[in-house]
Amino acid sequence: MNTVCNTSHTVVIGAGIVGVSTAIWLARAGKQVTLVDRLPPGEGTSHGNGGVLASCAVVPVTTPGLIHKAPGMLLNADFPLFLRWSYLPKLAPWLWRYLSYANESDTRRIAERLTYIIGDSVEQHQDLAGNTIADQWLVPSDYQFAYRSMAEFQQERFTWALRKDNGFEPELIQGQAVREKEPALGADIQLLAVMKNHGHIRSPGLYVKSLSEVLLGLGGKIQQLAVQDIELRDGKVCAVVCDQERIECDSVVLAAGVWSGPLSRKMGLTIPMEAERGYHVIFENPSVNLNAPTMIASGKFVATPMHDGLRCAGVVELGGLDAGPSTEPIAFLRRQVKHVFPEMHSSNTVEWLGHRPAPADSLPFIGQIRNTGVYTAFGHHHIGLTGGAKTGRLVADLISGAADPVALDAFKPDRFSPKQ
């Protein structure tokens, strides 16, 4: 086993958007940094998301009444929620805790906290990628929500009122004006709720790869290694142990998404977090396309125009990390796409399955574990790309001493751990 010896050195574990962002901001602050992942940058969950910089996505899934609605959702073949029933015994403790937040008080508190992380998403990504090769993938745009009727829109009035309370209010477009703005949408869509000052990424995977090149240009290092352990000496981190190398360091950032769970538990944390399985289908060379990313309310999927086609992403499946793709979620997604884009055909389609890290309280884990020099930056649920730029900046500032940890109390990594 080789040994890399460094002092005043940060190892960032996880080469998705959060890890790469953290590493870039550390390098810009003059820190020595190494990014480590078993995969090349941008090839995990950061590759397959919907690509939207969804600053308004502050309302968690656990809205009031979910606990009563969930059984019907699971049994409804036309609702985008799926469960591998064989996984239910393992899932149950997390699910019970997750549903306990489905009340108005917690929902409002969570929305306020998420606004802090994602409310200025476009500006944060512009600061991260601006004037670099990564900027080519960043597109300021509207983000619109498509409804079949005003009545369907009003069924989500609690969600829209909560967005408004946190600074996000849509412009409503109805009737024929919908077709004028988005000719590709079928006649069934009669209302668009349009959010201004949002954005999207034309290729999330290539965006992260471009950012990794920015990191290398700043003097950072990238190593493709499987991390096995974090080594402490006298309560302080001293090394990251990988399959082929032991990398000495005095700080570590754990930013490996849902795969952060085992290492965080080794650090003594209680982490109630599950893998939420998400799917996408890319329609290559589509005969019709959209002008802006669009959330289809009836199917709960987002359609985003990207450099390689129209990406339709969404669908929630609870079933853990180990099982392969299910056929039902993809079939559901394809049916919904056909309904919304009835005239569309494409040269080819590409299917994908990835894993979102879903904490029980829908808030990411951001902060230092005790006083060990190990920092967490994971658990972003549906907002990993959206919040990745700012999260990386916040964690880099914590390590550099430029941020007040008290401002991040709501995201403390030990908030579920028994008090010592």
N, C-alpha and C positions, 0 to 999 in steps of 0.2 A: 504494500500500500504506500503510495506516494504521500508526501506531506507538503502542504502549502502553508507557509508561516507568514502571517501578516499581523500587524498591529493597527489599531484604529481602522478597522475593516468591517464592513457590513456585508453579510450574505443575505440575499433576498431569495426565498424559496418560492418558486412559482413564476412562470414566464407568460402569464396572461396579462390583461390590461392593467390590473392593480399592481402586480409585481414589476412590470416594465416601467410603469409610471413612477413607482417608488424609487426604483433604481436610477431613473433619469434625474429626478429631483435631488437625490442624494449626490449624484455626480456633479450636478450643477452647483451644489453647495460646496464642492471641493472634496467630497468624501471618496475614499476608495471603496468600490462596490463590486461584488460578483453576483450575477444572476444565475440561479441553478434550477434546472427542471429536467425531468426524465424525457420530456418532449422538446422539440425546438419551439421558439417563441410563437405564440399565437395559434397553436394547434390543438388546444384543449377547448374548454367551454367558450373562451373568448373568440374562437373561430365561428361558432355556430349561432350566435344570438341574432336577434331581429335587427340589430344595427341602428336602433333609434337612440338618440340622445334625448331621452324622455324626461325632461326636467319636471314635468307635471305628474309623473308616476309616483306620487307620494302616498297614495292610499293603499294600505296593505290588502292582501286577499281576505284577511280575517275581519271583514266588516260585520256590523251587528246582524244577528240572525243566521250567520253561516252554519252554526251548529245544528239548526233545524233544517236547513236547506241541503246540507251535504249529502245525506242518504239519497235524496231524490236526484241530485246531480249525478251521483255514481251510477244510478240505475237508468238514467236517461241516455239513450244511444246518440242523441243529438246535442249532448253537452260535452265540452272538451275537457272532462275530468275522468281519468282512468286509474284503476287500482289493480295491481297484481295481488289477487286475494291471498295467495300463498304467503305473501310478505306481510300480511296484516298483523300477525302476532308480534313480529319484530317492530313494526311501525307504531303499534298502539300507544306506547308511552309518550312518544313524541307527538302523535296526533292529538291525544287528549290535552296535552299542554298547549299545543298550537291553537286548538279550538277555544281554549280558555281566554284567549285574547280577542275573541270575536264579540266585543262589546263596544259601546260608543266611547267610553272614557279612554280605553286603551287605544282604540283606533285613532282618535284625535291626537293622543300623545305620540303615537308612532309616526303619524303623518307629519307632525311638526318636526320631529327628529330627522326624518328622511329628507325634509325640505332643506335642512342644513347641509346634507351630503350632496344632494343632486340639484338643488334649485338653481344653481348657476353653471350647469353642466357644459353648455356650449362654450362659455367663456373659459372654463377650466381646460377643456380640450384644446381650445385655441392657444392658451398659454403653454400647454404641453407640446403641441405639434406645430405651432405657428413658426414660419420661417425655417422649417426643416423638410426633409423629403416625405415625412408622414402627412404633411398638410394636404397633399393631393387627395387623400381619402376622406377628408372632413368636408361636409356640405351643410352649411346653415340652411334650414328649410322650415316649413310648417310641419306640424304633426297633427293629423286629423283622425277623427273618430267617425266611423260610418254607421248610420242607423237606418232602419227601414221606415221609421216614422217618428214623429214627435213623441208619441206615447212610449215608444221603446227608449228614446232618450230620457224621458222623465222617469222611467223605471230606475234609472241610476242617479236620481236627483241627490241622494245623500252623498254619493261619491263626488259629483260635480260641485255641490255646496262646500265640501271639505277641500277640494282643490281651490275653489275661490277663496276660502278662508286663508289659504297658504299662498295666495298671490297669482293663481292661475285661472283665468276666465276665458272661455272660448268665444269665437265669433261663429254664429250659426248661419249656415247656408242651406236653403231648402228648395225642393222642387226641381225645375229645369236648371236652375243655377248649379246644382250638384253636377249634372252632366257637363256643363260648360267648364267647370273646374277640373273634373276628372271624367273624361269621356269613356274610360275603360270600365267604369263601374256599371253593373247591371241596373235595370230600371227599378229593381226592388229597393235600391238604396235611395232614400228620399231626404236624408238630412246628413250634413257634415258639421261636426263640432270641431272647428279649426283652432289649434293652438299656435300662435305666432312665436317667433324667437326660440325655436327648437332647432334640431339638426339631425343628420344621420351620417353614418359611415358607409362608404361605397363598398368596402370589403373589410369587415372586422379583423379577419385573420391577417390580411396583408397590411392593414393598419398597424397591428401589433408588431409584425415583422419589420416594418419600416421604423417603428419606434425603437426596436432593438438595435437597428443600425445606427440610430441617433445615439443610443447608449454607448456603443462601441466607439463612435466618434468622439465621445466625451471622456474616453479612457476607461470606461467600465469593461468588465469581463463577463462572458457568457459561457457556462459549462453545462453540457448535457449529461447529467448524472442523476441517479436515483438516490434521494435523501433517505437515510435510515434512522438517524437519531440527531438530537441536539445535545451536545455535551456541556455540562456545567462544572465549574470549579469554584468552590466556596460560594455557591449560590449565584454565580455570574456565568453567562455563556462564554465559552472559550473556543468552541469549534462546532462545525457541522460535519457529521459523519455520513459519507456517501458510500455507494457500492465500490468505488474505485479510489476514493481519495478522502482524506481528512483535511478540511479547510479551516484553518484557525481564523478567529474573528472575535470582535468584542461586542457586536450586536447582530441580531438576526431578525428578519421580517418574514413571518409566516403568511404567505399570500397565495396558497395553493388551492383556493376554493374549497369544495367539499372534501378534497383530499387532505385538508389541513386538520381534520378531526383527530386522526390517530396521534399525530405529533403534539397537538395541543393537549390531548389527554395525558400524554407522557409528561407534559409540563405541569400536570396537576389540575387542569381545568375541567370543569363540567360543561360540556358543550351539547345542548339539546339541538341537534341539527340533522336534517335528513337530506338525501339526494332527491331533488325533484327532477324527474326525467323530462326533458324538453325536446321537441322535434322540429325540424324544418324541411321544406321541399324547395329547391331552387328550380324555377322554370327558365331554362336557357333559351335565349333568343325569342322572347315572348312576342306574339303578334300584337299585343297591346301592353301598355305599361302605365305606371302612375307617375304623377308629377311630384308627389311627396309621400312619405311613409304614412300608412293608413291602418288604423286598428279597426277591424271588422267586429262590431259589437256582438252580433249574433253568433259568430263562431269563435270569438275571443282569440283571434290570431291577428298578427300584424303582417302586412304586405309592404315590403320595402324595395324600391328600385335600386339595384346594385350593378356593379360593373359586369358581373357574370350572369345577370338575369333578374327576374323578380323573385325575391326570397319571401316565402310565406312561412312564418315561424310562430309557434305557440304550442298549445295543447299541454296539459299537465298530466303526468303519470307518476304515481307513487309506487315504487317497486324496487328501490335500492340501486346499488352500483354494479352488481354482478351480472344481472340478467341482460340478455341481448335485446335488440329492438322488438317491440310488439307490432303486430300488423294493424290492430284497430285504431290507434292514434293517427297513423299515417293515412289510413283509409278515410277516417273522419276529416282530416285536414284537406285531403284531395276533394272530397265531396263539397266542403264549404267553399273551396277555391272555385270549383266549377260553378257553383251557384252565384257567386259574387262576380266572377269574370266569365260569363257564359260564352263569349266569342273568342276567348283566348286559346291559342294553341302554341306549342313550343317545340324546339328541335330536340330537346332532351330534358330529363328531370334528374335531379340528384337529391337523395334523401340522407338525413343526418339525425343522429341522436346524441344528446349531450346531457350533462348533469349540473343543475343549478344547486348551489348550497342554500338550504332553506332553514334558517334558525327559527326556533319556536316563536320568538317574539318579532320576527321580520326585520330585525335590526342587525347590521353587520357588527363584527367584533373588531374594534379599532383601539389599540392602546398597548401599553407595556404590561407584560405578565409579571406581577409583583415588581421587584426591582432587579430582574435577572438580565436585562438587556435584550430580551426576546420580545418582539412586538407582533401583534396580530393585525391582519388586514384582509379579512375574508368574511364570507357569510352575507353576500349582497343580494341573495335571492334573485329577483327579476331585474335588478338595477346595476348589475356588475359593470357593464360597459358605461352606462350613464354616470355612475359614481366613481369609476375607476381612476379618472384623472385627479379628482380632488382627494380621494382617499390616499393615493400615493403621495400627494403633496403634504397632506396632514401628517402622515407617518414619518416622512422625511424630516418635516419640521420638528416632530417630537424627538427624533434621534439627534438632530442638530441643536436642540434646545431652544428653537425659535417658536414653539407652540406651547400653549398652556394646557396641560393634561386635563384640567378641570372642565374645559370646554367640551371634552369628549366623554364625560362621565356616563352619558346614556349608552355609549357603545363599549363600555369597559369589558375586557375579555373575561373577567372573573365574576360577572354579574350573576351567574347561575351557580357559582361554586359556593360550598358551605363556608360561612365566615369563620376565620381562624380565631 
